[in-house]
Amino acid sequence: MTERHFEVQPIALQSAAGADGNGIALSCESLATVSAQISGTLTSIIVYFEGTVDGTNWKAILGFDRATGIKASQATAAGIWAFNVSGLHSFRARLDHTTGSVTVTAKGTSAPITTLVSAS
């Protein structure tokens, strides 16, 4: 039997943002994985990846850089990150801004995340 998965259309969580801000939250209902692409001129910007279960209290969540496999809950450069969001209410990419402009686009899927395996 073939398992069917679905995807949500890409959504801009931050759009050419140049200031501190929470941005738009992506609902994680029925999602297992969210991928987030960061682009722009990230001169001095930190993107914090956060999730919430109750819809109010946001906490850092760990993801991995799809190019390097490095795990982190924040980013300071352009790239594509992947997150396990099973059980979360929402996901967001909050900005701590000094200079530059950043866009964060996210897309979710019901397919579970697959990560790179590395020796410790």
PEWONOR-V601428 format. One line per field, one symbol per residue. ss: DSSP state (H for helix, E for strand, L for the rest). burial: I if it has 16 or more other C-alpha atoms within 10 Angstrom, else O. A space follows every 50 residues. Layout:
ss = ???
burial = ???
//
This chain:
ss = LLLLLLELLLEEEEEEELLLELLLLEELLLLLEEEEEEEEEEEEEEEEEE EELLLLLLEELLEEELLLLLEELEELLLEEEEEELLLLLEEEEEEEEEEE EEEEEEEEELLLLLLLLLLL
burial = OOOOOOOOOOIIIIIOIIOOOIIIIIIIOIIIIIIIIIIOIIOOIIIIII IIOOOOOOOIIIIIIIOOOOIOIIIOIIOIIIIIIIOIIIIIIIIIIOOO IIIIIIIIIIIOOOOOOOOO
//
